[in-house]
Amino acid sequence: MIKTLKKELLIYTALLTALISLMHPDLLTEPKVRLGLMQEMGNYVHPLLYTLFVYLVLYFFRAVFSFGKKLISKKKED
């Protein structure tokens, strides 16, 4: 259980990092300016929400792929 949670947290963190760097490349060059804009607007939560949405979509596809893989392996055993 803990191993699975760590794996999913690592996937979520990697996804968050990738989405942040793709959506806001200026964060890598001028982080103070970007964080200042976030503070002015008060939108701290939107990166986490966007990442959650993308994570849930990817999780759905991973679950469908895993289910299909189990069906194929079960079919081969019979």
N, C-alpha and C positions, 0 to 999 in steps of 0.2 A: 504494500500500500504506500509506504513512504517513498519507495523507489519510483513508483508510478507518479506520485505527486511531484517529486523532484524533476522527473523527465518532462512532465507537462509544464511545470514552471520554467524550465530551461527553454522549452519550445516557445512559450508565451513571451519570455524575455527577449529571445532572439528575434521573434516576430515584431515586438515593440521597437527594438533597436533598428531593425531593417525599415520598418514603416516610418519611423522618425527621420532616419537619414534620407529616405526617398522623398518624403513630403516636405521636409524642412532642411534642405542642404545647408542653409545659412547657420543652422545650429552648430555645425561643425567648425565654421570659420569665425562666427561672432556669437558665441553662446550668451553673453551678457545682454546683447540687444534682443535676442529672441526671448530670453527669460523675462526681460523687462516688459516686452509686449504682452507676454502671457499674464504677467502680474497686473498690467493695466486693464486688460480685457477680462481677467478673472476666469480664464478658460483652462484650468489645470487638468480637468477630467477628460476632455475630448480625446487625447491620444489613447488613454486607457479604454475608452468606449469603442473607438474605431478598431483598436487591436483586438478587443474582445469579440467584436462582430466578425472580423477576419479569422480569428482563432476558431470560433464556432463553425464557420463554413468549412475550414480545413479539417476540423475534428469530425464533421459530418462525412466528408469525403474519405477520411481515414477509416471511419467506422464502416462505411459501405464497402470499401476495398477489403478490409479485414474480414467482413462477413462473406464477401464473394470468394475470398481466398479459402476460408473454411469450408464453404460449399463445394468448391472444386476439389479440395483435398479429401473431403468426405465421399464425394462421388468416385474418386479414384480408388478409395479403399473398398467400396462395394463392388 
